[in-house]
Amino acid sequence: MMKRSIDYRDLLKQCKAKEAGEFVKLFCQTPKDIKALIDFPDKKGKKYFVIPERAEKPIKVVIKGLPLDMDLDEIKAELTSKNFSVDKVNQLKKYKTMESLKIYQVHLLPTENIKGIYNLDLSCPRQ
């Protein structure tokens, strides 16, 4: 974001930008363009500040069929050993009775092998 100045309309023509109150928001298409975007106001001698991009949301996956007494750390360790970046593991419960179900929700951080989770066979020796 950059503070508006007298010549800000010329800046709007030179890059992808949008007015936001007393500031001008500058945008870029890819993360690689961020460096060039930061250099742009530096070259023009303008004051600006950078808003960090939002963290990517975790992918939520449901695993069914595991035993009720399965340890959550065991599931996390197994998925981590298969090169998945696990944020957290939860066991789902019935709302009214708070009874544990054989359903586990896993929060995975985005990685290049994230699509492989749908083809994964988690065989459990104690069922």
DSSP file (Angstrom, degrees, kcal/mol; ACC not computed):
  #  RESIDUE AA STRUCTURE BP1 BP2  ACC     N-H-->O    O-->H-N    N-H-->O    O-->H-N    TCO  KAPPA ALPHA  PHI   PSI    X-CA   Y-CA   Z-CA
    1    1 A M              0   0    0      0, 0.0    48,-2.6     0, 0.0     2,-0.4   0.000 360.0 360.0 360.0 146.1    0.0    0.0    0.0
    2    2 A M  E     -AB  24  48A   0     22,-2.3    22,-2.9    46,-0.2    46,-0.2  -0.987 360.0-112.2-134.3 140.0    1.2    3.4   -0.8
    3    3 A K  E     -A   23   0A   0     44,-1.0    20,-0.2    -2,-0.4    44,-0.1  -0.454  43.7-103.3 -69.5 140.4    0.1    6.8    0.5
    4    4 A R        -     0   0    0     18,-2.2     2,-0.2    -2,-0.1    -1,-0.1  -0.339  44.1-179.4 -63.9 143.7   -1.7    8.9   -2.1
    5    5 A S    >   -     0   0    0     -3,-0.1     3,-1.3    -2,-0.0     4,-0.2  -0.749  45.1 -88.0-132.3-176.9    0.4   11.8   -3.6
    6    6 A I  T 3  S+     0   0    0      1,-0.3     3,-0.4    -2,-0.2    -2,-0.0   0.881 126.2  41.1 -63.3 -39.0   -0.3   14.5   -6.2
    7    7 A D  T >> S+     0   0    0      1,-0.2     4,-1.3     2,-0.1     3,-0.6   0.029  76.3 118.5 -99.3  27.7    0.8   12.3   -9.1
    8    8 A Y  H <>  +     0   0    0     -3,-1.3     4,-1.9     1,-0.2    -1,-0.2   0.791  67.7  63.6 -67.8 -25.8   -0.9    9.0   -7.9
    9    9 A R  H 3> S+     0   0    0     -3,-0.4     4,-1.1     1,-0.2    -1,-0.2   0.869 101.8  51.0 -65.3 -35.1   -3.2    8.9  -11.0
   10   10 A D  H <> S+     0   0    0     -3,-0.6     4,-1.1     1,-0.2     3,-0.3   0.882 108.0  52.7 -66.3 -37.5   -0.1    8.5  -13.2
   11   11 A L  H  X S+     0   0    0     -4,-1.3     4,-1.2     1,-0.2     3,-0.3   0.865 102.5  58.6 -65.8 -35.4    1.1    5.7  -11.0
   12   12 A L  H  < S+     0   0    0     -4,-1.9     5,-0.4     1,-0.2    -1,-0.2   0.841 106.1  49.5 -62.0 -32.6   -2.3    4.0  -11.4
   13   13 A K  H  < S+     0   0    0     -4,-1.1    -1,-0.2    -3,-0.3    -2,-0.2   0.782 108.2  53.8 -75.4 -27.4   -1.7    3.9  -15.2
   14   14 A Q  H  < S+     0   0    0     -4,-1.1     2,-0.3    -3,-0.3    -2,-0.2   0.680 119.2  12.6 -85.2 -18.6    1.8    2.4  -14.8
   15   15 A C  S  < S-     0   0    0     -4,-1.2     2,-0.7    -3,-0.1    13,-0.1  -0.936  92.5 -79.0-149.1 170.5    0.9   -0.6  -12.7
   16   16 A K        +     0   0    0     11,-0.4    11,-2.7    -2,-0.3     2,-0.3  -0.659  68.8 149.9 -76.6 114.4   -2.1   -2.6  -11.5
   17   17 A A  E     -C   26   0A   0     -2,-0.7     2,-0.3    -5,-0.4     9,-0.2  -0.939  32.7-157.8-146.6 163.6   -3.5   -0.5   -8.6
   18   18 A K  E     -C   25   0A   0      7,-2.2     7,-3.4    -2,-0.3     2,-0.2  -0.997  26.5-114.7-146.3 139.5   -6.7    0.3   -6.9
   19   19 A E  E     +C   24   0A   0     -2,-0.3     5,-0.2     5,-0.2     2,-0.2  -0.559  30.6 177.5 -76.6 139.1   -7.7    3.3   -4.7
   20   20 A A  E >   -C   23   0A   0      3,-2.8     3,-2.0    -2,-0.2     2,-0.3  -0.703  56.6 -71.1-143.7  86.2   -8.5    2.5   -1.1
   21   21 A G  T 3  S-     0   0    0      1,-0.3    -1,-0.2    -2,-0.2     0, 0.0  -0.469 115.3 -11.5  65.9-126.6   -9.3    5.6    1.0
   22   22 A E  T 3  S+     0   0    0     -2,-0.3   -18,-2.2    -3,-0.1    -1,-0.3   0.417 130.9  70.0 -86.6   3.1   -6.2    7.7    1.4
   23   23 A F  E <  S-AC   3  20A   0     -3,-2.0    -3,-2.8   -20,-0.2     2,-0.4  -0.713  71.9-135.3-115.7 166.9   -4.0    4.9    0.1
   24   24 A V  E     -AC   2  19A   0    -22,-2.9   -22,-2.3    -2,-0.2     2,-0.5  -0.994  18.5-143.8-120.9 125.0   -3.4    3.2   -3.2
   25   25 A K  E     - C   0  18A   0     -7,-3.4    -7,-2.2    -2,-0.4     2,-0.4  -0.786  12.2-157.4 -90.5 127.2   -3.2   -0.7   -3.2
   26   26 A L  E     - C   0  17A   0     -2,-0.5     2,-0.3    -9,-0.2    -9,-0.2  -0.879  12.1-165.0-104.2 136.5   -0.6   -2.1   -5.7
   27   27 A F        -     0   0    0    -11,-2.7   -11,-0.4    -2,-0.4     2,-0.3  -0.821   9.8-164.3-121.5 157.7   -1.1   -5.6   -6.9
   28   28 A C        -     0   0    0     -2,-0.3     6,-0.1     1,-0.1   -13,-0.0  -0.962  21.6-134.1-137.6 159.2    1.0   -8.3   -8.7
   29   29 A Q  S    S+     0   0    0     -2,-0.3    -1,-0.1     1,-0.1     5,-0.0   0.888  84.7  21.0 -80.7 -41.5    0.1  -11.5  -10.5
   30   30 A T  S >  S-     0   0    0      1,-0.1     3,-1.1     0, 0.0     4,-0.3  -0.849  78.1-111.3-127.7 160.9    2.7  -13.9   -9.0
   31   31 A P  T >  S+     0   0    0      0, 0.0     3,-1.0     0, 0.0     4,-0.4   0.780 116.0  63.5 -61.2 -25.3    4.9  -14.1   -5.9
   32   32 A K  T >> S+     0   0    0      1,-0.2     3,-0.6     2,-0.1     4,-0.5   0.794  95.5  59.4 -68.4 -26.9    7.9  -13.5   -8.2
   33   33 A D  H <> S+     0   0    0     -3,-1.1     4,-2.3     1,-0.2    -1,-0.2   0.575  81.8  85.4 -78.1  -8.8    6.5  -10.1   -9.2
   34   34 A I  H <> S+     0   0    0     -3,-1.0     4,-2.3    -4,-0.3    -1,-0.2   0.897  86.6  52.7 -61.3 -41.2    6.6   -8.9   -5.5
   35   35 A K  H <> S+     0   0    0     -3,-0.6     4,-1.9    -4,-0.4    -1,-0.2   0.927 111.4  45.8 -61.2 -45.4   10.3   -7.9   -5.8
   36   36 A A  H  X S+     0   0    0     -4,-0.5     4,-1.4     1,-0.2    -1,-0.2   0.876 111.7  52.8 -65.1 -36.8    9.6   -5.8   -8.9
   37   37 A L  H  < S+     0   0    0     -4,-2.3    -2,-0.2     1,-0.2    -1,-0.2   0.874 109.3  48.4 -66.8 -37.0    6.5   -4.3   -7.2
   38   38 A I  H  X S+     0   0    0     -4,-2.3     4,-1.0     1,-0.2    -1,-0.2   0.855 109.8  52.7 -71.0 -34.7    8.5   -3.2   -4.2
   39   39 A D  H  X S+     0   0    0     -4,-1.9     4,-2.4    -5,-0.2     5,-0.2   0.802  96.6  71.1 -69.0 -28.3   11.2   -1.7   -6.4
   40   40 A F  H  X S+     0   0    0     -4,-1.4     4,-1.5     1,-0.2    -1,-0.2   0.939 102.0  38.3 -58.2 -54.6    8.7    0.4   -8.2
   41   41 A P  H  >>S+     0   0    0      0, 0.0     5,-2.7     0, 0.0     4,-0.8   0.826 113.1  59.3 -68.5 -27.1    7.8    2.9   -5.4
   42   42 A D  H ><5S+     0   0    0     -4,-1.0     3,-0.7     1,-0.2    -2,-0.2   0.933 106.4  46.6 -62.1 -44.6   11.5    2.9   -4.4
   43   43 A K  H 3<5S+     0   0    0     -4,-2.4    -1,-0.2     1,-0.2    -3,-0.1   0.846 113.7  48.6 -65.9 -33.9   12.5    4.2   -7.8
   44   44 A K  H 3<5S-     0   0    0     -4,-1.5    -1,-0.2    -5,-0.2    -2,-0.2   0.565 112.0-121.4 -82.7  -8.7    9.7    6.8   -7.7
   45   45 A G  T <<5 +     0   0    0     -4,-0.8     2,-0.3    -3,-0.7    -3,-0.2   0.819  61.0 147.5  73.5  31.3   10.7    7.9   -4.2
   46   46 A K      < -     0   0    0     -5,-2.7     2,-0.3    -6,-0.1    -1,-0.2  -0.710  49.4-119.5-101.0 150.3    7.3    7.2   -2.7
   47   47 A K        +     0   0    0     -2,-0.3   -44,-1.0   -44,-0.1     2,-0.3  -0.691  45.7 154.2 -85.9 141.2    6.6    6.0    0.8
   48   48 A Y  B     -B    2   0A   0     -2,-0.3     2,-0.3   -46,-0.2   -46,-0.2  -0.949  30.4-145.3-154.2 169.6    4.9    2.6    1.1
   49   49 A F        -     0   0    0    -48,-2.6     2,-0.5    -2,-0.3    -2,-0.0  -0.986  18.6-128.3-142.7 153.9    4.3   -0.4    3.3
   50   50 A V        -     0   0    0     -2,-0.3    -2,-0.0   -48,-0.0   -48,-0.0  -0.859   9.0-151.6-106.5 130.6    3.9   -4.1    2.5
   51   51 A I        -     0   0    0     -2,-0.5     3,-0.1     3,-0.0    -2,-0.0  -0.896  28.4-122.4 -96.7 120.9    1.1   -6.2    3.8
   52   52 A P        -     0   0    0      0, 0.0     3,-0.1     0, 0.0    -1,-0.0  -0.320  31.9-103.6 -64.7 146.0    2.2   -9.8    4.1
   53   53 A E        -     0   0    0      1,-0.1     3,-0.1     3,-0.0     2,-0.0  -0.291  43.1 -92.3 -68.8 155.3    0.1  -12.3    2.1
   54   54 A R        -     0   0    0      1,-0.1    -1,-0.1    -3,-0.1     2,-0.1  -0.348  43.1-106.6 -66.4 143.6   -2.4  -14.4    3.9
   55   55 A A        -     0   0    0      1,-0.1     2,-0.1    -3,-0.1    -1,-0.1  -0.447  42.9-101.4 -67.5 144.4   -1.2  -17.8    5.1
   56   56 A E        -     0   0    0     -2,-0.1    -1,-0.1     1,-0.1    -3,-0.0  -0.436  37.9-113.2 -70.1 140.8   -2.6  -20.6    3.0
   57   57 A K        -     0   0    0     -2,-0.1    -1,-0.1     1,-0.1     2,-0.1  -0.437  33.2-108.7 -72.7 145.2   -5.4  -22.4    4.6
   58   58 A P        -     0   0    0      0, 0.0     2,-0.5     0, 0.0    51,-0.2  -0.402  27.7-116.0 -72.1 152.7   -4.8  -26.0    5.6
   59   59 A I  E     -D  108   0B   0     49,-3.2    49,-3.2    -2,-0.1     2,-0.5  -0.764  27.3-143.0 -85.8 130.2   -6.5  -28.8    3.6
   60   60 A K  E     -D  107   0B   0     -2,-0.5     2,-0.4    47,-0.2    47,-0.2  -0.864  20.5-177.0-102.0 124.9   -8.9  -30.8    5.8
   61   61 A V  E     -D  106   0B   0     45,-2.8    45,-3.3    -2,-0.5     2,-0.5  -0.947  16.2-143.6-122.4 140.0   -9.1  -34.5    5.2
   62   62 A V  E     -D  105   0B   0     -2,-0.4     2,-0.5    43,-0.2    43,-0.2  -0.893  10.6-164.5-105.5 131.2  -11.4  -37.1    6.9
   63   63 A I  E     -D  104   0B   0     41,-3.2    41,-2.9    -2,-0.5     2,-0.3  -0.970  11.2-173.2-115.7 125.2  -10.1  -40.6    7.7
   64   64 A K  E     +D  103   0B   0     -2,-0.5    39,-0.2    39,-0.2    -2,-0.0  -0.796  54.4  41.0-115.2 157.6  -12.7  -43.2    8.5
   65   65 A G  S    S+     0   0    0     37,-1.3    -1,-0.1     1,-0.3    38,-0.1   0.430  72.2 127.6  93.0  -0.1  -12.5  -46.8    9.8
   66   66 A L        -     0   0    0     36,-0.6    -1,-0.3    -3,-0.2    61,-0.1  -0.529  69.5 -86.9 -82.6 158.0   -9.7  -46.5   12.3
   67   67 A P    >   -     0   0    0      0, 0.0     3,-1.3     0, 0.0    -1,-0.1  -0.201  31.8-118.3 -63.5 156.7  -10.3  -47.8   15.9
   68   68 A L  T 3  S+     0   0    0      1,-0.3    33,-0.1    -3,-0.1    35,-0.1   0.847 112.3  50.6 -62.3 -36.1  -11.9  -45.6   18.5
   69   69 A D  T 3  S+     0   0    0      2,-0.1    -1,-0.3    31,-0.0     2,-0.1   0.159  77.6 139.8 -93.8  20.3   -8.9  -45.7   20.8
   70   70 A M    <   -     0   0    0     -3,-1.3     2,-0.3     1,-0.1    -4,-0.0  -0.422  57.0-118.4 -65.8 134.4   -6.4  -44.7   18.1
   71   71 A D     >  -     0   0    0      1,-0.1     4,-1.5    -2,-0.1     3,-0.3  -0.595  11.9-143.9 -76.4 131.0   -3.8  -42.3   19.4
   72   72 A L  H  > S+     0   0    0     -2,-0.3     4,-2.2     1,-0.2    -1,-0.1   0.851 101.1  55.2 -64.8 -35.5   -3.8  -39.0   17.5
   73   73 A D  H  > S+     0   0    0      1,-0.2     4,-2.5     2,-0.2    -1,-0.2   0.822 103.5  56.4 -66.9 -30.1    0.0  -38.6   17.8
   74   74 A E  H  > S+     0   0    0     -3,-0.3     4,-2.2     2,-0.2    -1,-0.2   0.906 108.2  46.5 -66.9 -42.3    0.3  -42.0   16.1
   75   75 A I  H  X S+     0   0    0     -4,-1.5     4,-2.4     2,-0.2     5,-0.2   0.924 113.5  49.3 -64.0 -45.0   -1.8  -40.8   13.1
   76   76 A K  H  X S+     0   0    0     -4,-2.2     4,-2.3     1,-0.2    -2,-0.2   0.909 111.6  48.5 -61.8 -43.2    0.2  -37.6   12.9
   77   77 A A  H  X S+     0   0    0     -4,-2.5     4,-2.2     2,-0.2    -1,-0.2   0.895 110.8  51.0 -64.8 -40.6    3.5  -39.6   13.0
   78   78 A E  H  X S+     0   0    0     -4,-2.2     4,-0.8     2,-0.2    -2,-0.2   0.921 113.3  44.1 -63.8 -44.8    2.4  -42.0   10.3
   79   79 A L  H  <>S+     0   0    0     -4,-2.4     5,-1.9     1,-0.2     3,-0.5   0.873 112.2  52.8 -68.7 -36.6    1.4  -39.2    8.0
   80   80 A T  H ><5S+     0   0    0     -4,-2.3     3,-1.6     1,-0.2    -1,-0.2   0.877 104.7  55.6 -65.2 -37.1    4.6  -37.2    8.7
   81   81 A S  H 3<5S+     0   0    0     -4,-2.2    -1,-0.2     1,-0.3    -2,-0.2   0.736 103.0  56.6 -67.6 -20.7    6.6  -40.3    7.8
   82   82 A K  T 3<5S-     0   0    0     -4,-0.8    -1,-0.3    -3,-0.5    -2,-0.2   0.124 126.2-102.6 -95.7  19.7    4.8  -40.4    4.5
   83   83 A N  T < 5S+     0   0    0     -3,-1.6     2,-0.4     1,-0.2    30,-0.2   0.778  75.5 139.0  67.5  32.6    6.1  -36.8    3.8
   84   84 A F      < -     0   0    0     -5,-1.9     2,-1.1    27,-0.0    -1,-0.2  -0.861  54.9-128.8-101.8 143.8    2.8  -34.9    4.6
   85   85 A S        -     0   0    0     24,-0.5    24,-3.2    -2,-0.4     2,-0.5  -0.777  30.2-162.6 -93.4  97.3    3.0  -31.7    6.6
   86   86 A V  E     +E  108   0B   0     -2,-1.1    22,-0.2    22,-0.2     3,-0.1  -0.688  19.4 179.9 -89.4 126.4    0.4  -32.3    9.4
   87   87 A D  E     -     0   0B   0     20,-3.5     2,-0.3    -2,-0.5    -1,-0.2   0.912  66.7 -27.0 -86.1 -54.1   -0.9  -29.3   11.3
   88   88 A K  E     -E  107   0B   0     19,-1.0    19,-3.0     2,-0.0     2,-0.4  -0.989  49.1-140.7-159.0 162.6   -3.3  -31.1   13.6
   89   89 A V  E     -E  106   0B   0     -2,-0.3     2,-0.3    17,-0.2    17,-0.2  -0.994  19.4-174.9-129.2 132.7   -5.4  -34.2   14.0
   90   90 A N  E     -E  105   0B   0     15,-3.0    15,-3.0    -2,-0.4     2,-0.5  -0.957  20.7-138.8-126.8 145.8   -8.9  -34.3   15.7
   91   91 A Q  E     -E  104   0B   0     -2,-0.3    13,-0.2    13,-0.2     2,-0.1  -0.921  29.8-129.2-100.1 127.3  -11.2  -37.2   16.5
   92   92 A L  E     -     0   0B   0     11,-2.6     9,-2.5    -2,-0.5    11,-0.4  -0.419  24.6-163.5 -77.7 152.0  -14.8  -36.2   15.7
   93   93 A K  E     -E  100   0B   0      7,-0.2     7,-0.2    -2,-0.1     2,-0.2  -0.919  29.3 -95.8-132.5 155.4  -17.6  -36.7   18.3
   94   94 A K     >  -     0   0    0      5,-2.6     4,-1.6    -2,-0.3     5,-0.1  -0.527  36.5-133.5 -67.7 139.4  -21.4  -36.8   18.3
   95   95 A Y  T  4 S+     0   0    0     -2,-0.2    -1,-0.1     2,-0.2     0, 0.0   0.938  95.9  35.4 -65.4 -50.3  -22.6  -33.4   19.2
   96   96 A K  T  4 S+     0   0    0      1,-0.2    -1,-0.2     2,-0.1    -2,-0.0   0.905 130.2  28.8 -75.5 -41.7  -25.3  -34.2   21.8
   97   97 A T  T  4 S-     0   0    0      2,-0.1    -1,-0.2     3,-0.0    -2,-0.2   0.602  90.5-136.4 -97.0 -11.8  -23.6  -37.2   23.6
   98   98 A M     <  +     0   0    0     -4,-1.6     2,-0.3     1,-0.2    -3,-0.1   0.761  47.1 160.4  58.7  26.4  -20.0  -36.2   23.0
   99   99 A E        -     0   0    0     -5,-0.1    -5,-2.6     1,-0.1    -1,-0.2  -0.636  43.8-112.8 -78.5 132.6  -19.4  -39.9   22.1
  100  100 A S  E     - E   0  93B   0     -2,-0.3    -7,-0.2    -7,-0.2     2,-0.2  -0.380  31.6-152.1 -67.3 142.5  -16.2  -40.5   20.1
  101  101 A L  E     -     0   0B   0     -9,-2.5     2,-0.2     2,-0.3    -9,-0.1  -0.679  27.9-111.2-109.7 165.9  -16.6  -41.6   16.5
  102  102 A K  E    S+     0   0B   0     -2,-0.2   -37,-1.3   -11,-0.1   -36,-0.6  -0.138  88.5 103.8 -86.6  38.9  -14.4  -43.7   14.3
  103  103 A I  E     -D   64   0B   0    -11,-0.4   -11,-2.6    -2,-0.2     2,-0.4  -0.986  51.2-169.7-126.7 128.8  -13.8  -40.5   12.2
  104  104 A Y  E     -DE  63  91B   0    -41,-2.9   -41,-3.2    -2,-0.4     2,-0.5  -0.948  10.7-150.0-120.9 138.4  -10.7  -38.4   12.3
  105  105 A Q  E     -DE  62  90B   0    -15,-3.0   -15,-3.0    -2,-0.4     2,-0.4  -0.932  13.6-165.6-108.7 128.2  -10.1  -35.0   10.8
  106  106 A V  E     -DE  61  89B   0    -45,-3.3   -45,-2.8    -2,-0.5     2,-0.7  -0.947  10.5-150.6-116.6 131.3   -6.6  -34.2    9.7
  107  107 A H  E     -DE  60  88B   0    -19,-3.0   -20,-3.5    -2,-0.4   -19,-1.0  -0.905  19.5-170.4-101.0 114.7   -5.4  -30.6    8.8
  108  108 A L  E     -DE  59  86B   0    -49,-3.2   -49,-3.2    -2,-0.7   -22,-0.2  -0.890  19.4-130.7-109.0 134.8   -2.6  -30.8    6.2
  109  109 A L        -     0   0    0    -24,-3.2   -24,-0.5    -2,-0.4     2,-0.1  -0.607  43.6 -90.4 -78.7 143.5   -0.5  -27.8    5.2
  110  110 A P        +     0   0    0      0, 0.0     2,-0.3     0, 0.0    -1,-0.1  -0.326  60.4 156.5 -61.2 126.4   -0.3  -27.4    1.4
  111  111 A T    >   -     0   0    0     -2,-0.1     3,-1.2    -3,-0.0     4,-0.2  -0.838  56.5 -97.2-137.0 175.6    2.7  -29.2   -0.1
  112  112 A E  T 3  S+     0   0    0     -2,-0.3     3,-0.3     1,-0.2    -1,-0.0   0.755 122.0  48.1 -70.7 -23.1    3.5  -30.5   -3.6
  113  113 A N  T >  S+     0   0    0    -30,-0.2     3,-1.3     1,-0.2     4,-0.3   0.142  74.6 114.4-101.4  20.0    2.4  -34.1   -2.7
  114  114 A I  G X   +     0   0    0     -3,-1.2     3,-1.4     1,-0.3     4,-0.2   0.812  68.8  61.8 -63.5 -31.7   -0.9  -33.1   -1.1
  115  115 A K  G >  S+     0   0    0     -3,-0.3     3,-1.2     1,-0.3     4,-0.3   0.747  90.0  71.3 -67.1 -22.2   -3.0  -34.8   -3.8
  116  116 A G  G X  S+     0   0    0     -3,-1.3     3,-1.0     1,-0.2     4,-0.3   0.636  77.3  78.6 -68.8 -13.8   -1.4  -38.2   -2.8
  117  117 A I  G X  S+     0   0    0     -3,-1.4     3,-0.8    -4,-0.3    -1,-0.2   0.806  87.4  58.3 -65.2 -28.3   -3.4  -38.2    0.5
  118  118 A Y  G <  S+     0   0    0     -3,-1.2    -1,-0.2    -4,-0.2    -2,-0.2   0.689 108.5  44.6 -77.1 -17.5   -6.5  -39.4   -1.4
  119  119 A N  G <  S+     0   0    0     -3,-1.0    -1,-0.2    -4,-0.3     2,-0.2   0.314  88.9 119.7-103.2   5.9   -4.7  -42.5   -2.6
  120  120 A L    <   -     0   0    0     -3,-0.8     2,-0.7    -4,-0.3    -3,-0.0  -0.491  52.0-151.2 -80.1 139.5   -3.1  -43.3    0.7
  121  121 A D        -     0   0    0     -2,-0.2     2,-1.2     2,-0.0    -2,-0.0  -0.924   8.0-169.2-110.9 106.9   -3.8  -46.6    2.4
  122  122 A L        -     0   0    0     -2,-0.7     2,-0.5     2,-0.0    -2,-0.0  -0.759  11.0-170.1 -94.8  90.7   -3.5  -46.3    6.2
  123  123 A S        -     0   0    0     -2,-1.2    -2,-0.0   -57,-0.0   -57,-0.0  -0.697   6.6-154.8 -85.2 131.6   -3.6  -49.9    7.3
  124  124 A C        -     0   0    0     -2,-0.5     3,-0.1     1,-0.1    -2,-0.0  -0.920   8.6-153.2-109.6 123.9   -4.0  -50.3   11.0
  125  125 A P  S    S+     0   0    0      0, 0.0     2,-0.8     0, 0.0    -1,-0.1   0.732  84.4  59.5 -69.2 -21.8   -2.7  -53.5   12.6
  126  126 A R              0   0    0      1,-0.2     0, 0.0   -59,-0.0     0, 0.0  -0.761 360.0 360.0-114.8  88.5   -5.1  -53.4   15.6
  127  127 A Q              0   0    0     -2,-0.8    -1,-0.2    -3,-0.1   -62,-0.0   0.399 360.0 360.0-121.7 360.0   -8.7  -53.4   14.5
